[in-house]
C-alpha cells in the first residue's frame, strides 16, 4: 500500500477555487472522483493523520498513488464534471448506482405505417410515444395484454408483419381478436392509426372518458336488445377498470413526481423510487449499493440524483417534482442542473406534511424491507466469493490478491476460422465491458499453442504500449480536455488462466517472458480432469471437487469458451456466406454487403424467399434468382 505522503501535493499548489479531483492507483486507474467548493480545503483533509480518517477513506488514500484536479468556473460546472468522470471511469471507491436494466416504457411507434404497441427500454426514438416508466416490466405487459381487448393495435415485429402481408394470413393475435390485423386488410391504415391514437389518449390520462363512452354504448346496446354486443362492451369496461385498479390514484391527477427514499447501515444502502404520473404510481425502482465512499446522507442523495438523471435522455424522464427524504448537498445548484436537463423548472424539495409526505414514508418502508431482504440473500454470496478468491490464491501460492483474473480460450474447426476470447473477472464478478475477441491468421493459426502465444503477445503488447504512452503519475492540476483518455489494456491482471494444459501454459509464459513481463501469474485448467497446471511443474494442482476455488475457475473457463465459440460460429457463418456470394453473377461488393447486413448468417440467407431477397436494396428479380440458384447447392459440412 502506498504512503499518502509520497504523492501529497504542496498545499500552496492547490487552488482554493471550485473544482473536481480524482485519485489514481499505481496502474493509473481512477479509483475515486470528488468535487469541492474549495479544492485546497477538501484535498488537505485527505492527508491528515491516518488514524483520524474513516476506514473507507483510509483504504482509498493508501490504495492511490497520485491525485489530480481540474479547476472549473462554478459549483454547477463541478457537479456536471464530477458526474461525467464517475460515468466514464466507474471508480471503485465511489458509490455507483448500477442496474442491469433500463426503465421499461409502453411505447407506440406512431412513425410506422401501422403503429405498433410494445414494451420498450433504452434510448428514446423519434416518432415514438412513451408512457411510463413502469416497473416491473411484467406489470406493463399484463396491462398491454388487457388493453388489446379494447384497442387491438398491432404488437408484432416487422418480420411477422411482412410475412403476414405476403401470405395473406394474420398471426395468432389476429385470430383471437387481440389485433385488428391491418396486415391483411381487416382494418384500413387510417382506422388503425386512429385506434393507436385512442390507446395513446387512454394512457395519457383520458381513461375516464373512454370508460364512460363504453358504458353509454353498453346501455344503448342493452336498450336495443343487442345483448351480445352489450356483454362484449361490459367486458371491455371491466378490462379498462382493471388497468385503472393497477395504477390507483394516490395524489392529485396533475401530479408528476419521482419520490426517493433510502435505508442504510455502515456498509450498504438500499434506494427506492416511486414514479408518479397523472397522480398514479406508474412504476417502482430499487437499488442496493455498497457504501465504499465516505459520504453524508445529503451527499448520498446528491450523488443518487446525479446518476439517475444524468443520462443523455434523462430530461425526458424528469417530472415536475423530485421529492427526497433529506435536502441534498448543493441543493440549489442541483436544482438548476435538473431544470436545465428538463428544459423547464424542476421542484426539488423535502415534503413535510400531507399526502406526499405519507407516500414518502411508504417509499422509505420499501427501502428498509429491500435492505433487510438483500442482506439475508447477499451475506452468503459475498462471503463465498471472498473465500473462493482467498482459497485459490493460497492453493496456487500466489503472493498478491487476485483482484483481476483474465481467461483465454481458442476456438476453431480443423484449424479454420481460428479465434480467441478474453474474459475478465474482477473481485470475483464478470466485467463484460473488458471482454475481448481476437481473430487469428497466418502462422499463428497453425495450432493451439501458436494461437495462444499470439493472443497473449497481442494483449500484453497493448498493455506495454499504454504504459509507455501514459504520463507518469504526478499529483497536480490537469486540463479538463484530458478527461476523455481511454487506456483499455492499461490495467494488468493478477492471474492469467488459459484453457488447456502444460503446452498452452508454456506458450502463454513464453509470450510474457519475450515481452519482459514477470509479474503476471499464469495457470492452465485442463478440461478432462479439471487439473490446474502451473508453469514448469511436473504434476498438476488438484483442487477439491467441491471447492469454491475450483468452481470459480470453472465458471471463468466456461465463460471464455462460450464467448469464443459464439464469435467462431458468427465468423464461420459469415465466411461461408461470403464464399457463396462471391460466385453469384452480377453481385458486386455493395449489394453483397447489403445482403450480409440484411440476413447476417448463412442459415437466415438459405431460409430467405425470393420476396425477402427482393426487399434488399439493389437486388432485382434476375439477381434474386442467381442468389437462389447459388444457395440451392449442397450445404457445406
C-alpha positions, 0 to 999 in steps of 0.5 A, a space after each residue: 500500500 502506498 504512503 499518502 505522503 509520497 504523492 501529497 501535493 504542496 498545499 500552496 499548489 492547490 487552488 482554493 477555487 471550485 473544482 473536481 479531483 480524482 485519485 489514481 492507483 499505481 496502474 493509473 486507474 481512477 479509483 475515486 472522483 470528488 468535487 469541492 467548493 474549495 479544492 485546497 480545503 477538501 484535498 488537505 483533509 485527505 492527508 491528515 493523520 491516518 488514524 483520524 480518517 474513516 476506514 473507507 477513506 483510509 483504504 482509498 488514500 493508501 490504495 492511490 498513488 497520485 491525485 489530480 484536479 481540474 479547476 472549473 468556473 462554478 459549483 454547477 460546472 463541478 457537479 456536471 464534471 464530477 458526474 461525467 468522470 464517475 460515468 466514464 471511469 466507474 471508480 471503485 471507491 465511489 458509490 455507483 448506482 448500477 442496474 442491469 436494466 433500463 426503465 421499461 416504457 409502453 411505447 407506440 411507434 406512431 412513425 410506422 405505417 401501422 403503429 405498433 404497441 410494445 414494451 420498450 427500454 433504452 434510448 428514446 426514438 423519434 416518432 415514438 410515444 412513451 408512457 411510463 416508466 413502469 416497473 416491473 416490466 411484467 406489470 406493463 405487459 399484463 396491462 398491454 395484454 388487457 388493453 388489446 381487448 379494447 384497442 387491438 393495435 398491432 404488437 408484432 415485429 416487422 418480420 411477422 408483419 411482412 410475412 403476414 402481408 405476403 401470405 395473406 394470413 394474420 398471426 395468432 393475435 389476429 385470430 383471437 381478436 387481440 389485433 385488428 390485423 391491418 396486415 391483411 386488410 381487416 382494418 384500413 391504415 387510417 382506422 388503425 392509426 386512429 385506434 393507436 391514437 385512442 390507446 395513446 389518449 387512454 394512457 395519457 390520462 383520458 381513461 375516464 372518458 373512454 370508460 364512460 363512452 363504453 358504458 353509454 354504448 353498453 346501455 344503448 346496446 342493452 336498450 336495443 336488445 343487442 345483448 351480445 354486443 352489450 356483454 362484449 362492451 361490459 367486458 371491455 369496461 371491466 378490462 379498462 377498470 382493471 388497468 385503472 385498479 393497477 395504477 390507483 390514484 394516490 395524489 392529485 391527477 396533475 401530479 408528476 413526481 419521482 419520490 426517493 427514499 433510502 435505508 442504510 447501515 455502515 456498509 450498504 444502502 438500499 434506494 427506492 423510487 416511486 414514479 408518479 404520473 397523472 397522480 398514479 404510481 406508474 412504476 417502482 425502482 430499487 437499488 442496493 449499493 455498497 457504501 465504499 465512499 465516505 459520504 453524508 446522507 445529503 451527499 448520498 442523495 446528491 450523488 443518487 440524483 446525479 446518476 439517475 438523471 444524468 443520462 443523455 435522455 434523462 430530461 425526458 424522464 424528469 417530472 415536475 417534482 423530485 421529492 427526497 427524504 433529506 435536502 441534498 448537498 448543493 441543493 440549489 445548484 442541483 436544482 438548476 442542473 435538473 431544470 436545465 436537463 428538463 428544459 423547464 423548472 424542476 421542484 426539488 424539495 423535502 415534503 413535510 406534511 400531507 399526502 406526499 409526505 405519507 407516500 414518502 414514508 411508504 417509499 422509505 418502508 420499501 427501502 428498509 424491507 429491500 435492505 433487510 431482504 438483500 442482506 439475508 440473500 447477499 451475506 452468503 454470496 459475498 462471503 463465498 466469493 471472498 473465500 473462493 478468491 482467498 482459497 485459490 490464491 493460497 492453493 496456487 501460492 500466489 503472493 498478491 490478491 487476485 483482484 483481476 483474473 483474465 481467461 483465454 480460450 481458442 476456438 476453431 474447426 480443423 484449424 479454420 476460422 481460428 479465434 480467441 476470447 478474453 474474459 475478465 473477472 474482477 473481485 470475483 464478478 464478470 466485467 463484460 465491458 473488458 471482454 475481448 475477441 481476437 481473430 487469428 491468421 497466418 502462422 499463428 493459426 497453425 495450432 493451439 499453442 501458436 494461437 495462444 502465444 499470439 493472443 497473449 503477445 497481442 494483449 500484453 503488447 497493448 498493455 506495454 504500449 499504454 504504459 509507455 504512452 501514459 504520463 507518469 503519475 504526478 499529483 497536480 492540476 490537469 486540463 479538463 480536455 484530458 478527461 476523455 483518455 481511454 487506456 483499455 489494456 492499461 490495467 494488468 491482471 493478477 492471474 492469467 488462466 488459459 484453457 488447456 494444459 502444460 503446452 498452452 501454459 508454456 506458450 502463454 509464459 513464453 509470450 510474457 517472458 519475450 515481452 519482459 513481463 514477470 509479474 503476471 501469474 499464469 495457470 492452465 485448467 485442463 478440461 478432462 480432469 479439471 487439473 490446474 497446471 502451473 508453469 514448469 511443474 511436473 504434476 498438476 494442482 488438484 483442487 477439491 471437487 467441491 471447492 469454491 476455488 475450483 468452481 470459480 475457475 470453472 465458471 471463468 473457463 466456461 465463460 471464455 469458451 462460450 464467448 469464443 465459440 459464439 464469435 467462431 460460429 458468427 465468423 464461420 457463418 459469415 465466411 461461408 456466406 461470403 464464399 457463396 456470394 462471391 460466385 453469384 453473377 452480377 453481385 458486386 461488393 455493395 449489394 453483397 454487403 447489403 445482403 450480409 447486413 440484411 440476413 447476417 448468417 448463412 442459415 437466415 440467407 438459405 431460409 430467405 424467399 425470393 420476396 425477402 431477397 427482393 426487399 434488399 436494396 439493389 437486388 432485382 428479380 434476375 439477381 434474386 434468382 442467381 442468389 437462389 440458384 447459388 444457395 440451392 447447392 449442397 450445404 457445406 459440412 
